[in-house]
Amino acid sequence: MVIYFLYKLGRWLAMILPLPLAYKAGIFLSGIKYFFSKKEREAVKNNLKVILGQNDLVVKTLPWKIYTNFGRYLVDFFRAEKLNKEFTDKFVKIEGLENMDAALAQGKGAIGLTAHLGNWELCAQIMAILGYKINAIALNHTNKHIDEFFNHQRTVSGVKVIPVGLSVRSCFSALKRNEIVGILGDRDFSGEHGMFVDFFGKSLLAPRGPALLSLRTGAAIVPAFVIREEKDARYFRYVFNKPIFPKRTSDEAADIKILTEEYIHVIEQYVKQYPLQWFMFREFWKAEKVEIL
């Protein structure tokens, strides 16, 4: 329950403080997490060594910058009730929205695929603000109160949350209605149900869900990322990549692997370009079950 009340406190502070001051508070709290989480710091450093191809000395100071960006991300998430069209018009530069429209024009829905990069929650929230029907698959937290807290922060903007346990049938229904289903595609959190693909030259257990859903429904996968601007942390770029349309053969397993490799390659490009905005606080290439606290 302590973590739950900390989240509630964080939301209260983020809502009452001016944004620059709220960001400073978020960075301070992330600094506490950074200081006391040696195992996490080492995991972040090891991830960066693979991504950047550099040694310990080069990446020594970079984990702190990731925690700094993560503090800002939490503030943005806590301020979900302040999100509106005015915010989007002022602070978000949208690029390639026609790619999502092209996918939806097929009448089969679209799979909006993103990663734990920049501000992935905004991916769904902004689409809802723009008037799109958007569903987001969300992992369940072990604490019921925290789960309700996080889902409230998403639904307040008009996002429909699909819990993982109900995801398959709900996703098929949403796509049949020509809606968007948002999925995080950079990690298989079960530790066992994914598919091994190459990611930065190492074997990664990637989720099979996006590719399987695409092949079974005909819905295109549209990789999309909300990236924070480095010069002014208040501003974002929302980038939509070209749709990846499924190609079915008689070998579904091979089709899933090909499609998964294609979208993982897109994620790899963005992580390489924005490594300090990729929030992965565990050894990324280690296949293991991850519980969401």
Secondary structure as UniProt FT lines:
FT   HELIX           2..16
FT   HELIX           19..36
FT   HELIX           38..52
FT   HELIX           56..59
FT   TURN            60..61
FT   HELIX           62..78
FT   HELIX           80..82
FT   HELIX           85..91
FT   STRAND          92..95
FT   HELIX           97..104
FT   TURN            105..107
FT   STRAND          110..114
FT   HELIX           120..129
FT   TURN            130..131
FT   STRAND          134..138
FT   HELIX           144..155
FT   TURN            156..158
FT   STRAND          160..163
FT   HELIX           164..166
FT   HELIX           167..176
FT   TURN            177..178
FT   STRAND          180..184
FT   TURN            189..190
FT   STRAND          195..199
FT   TURN            200..201
FT   STRAND          202..206
FT   HELIX           209..217
FT   STRAND          220..228
FT   TURN            233..234
FT   STRAND          236..240
FT   HELIX           252..273
FT   HELIX           275..277
FT   TURN            284..285
//
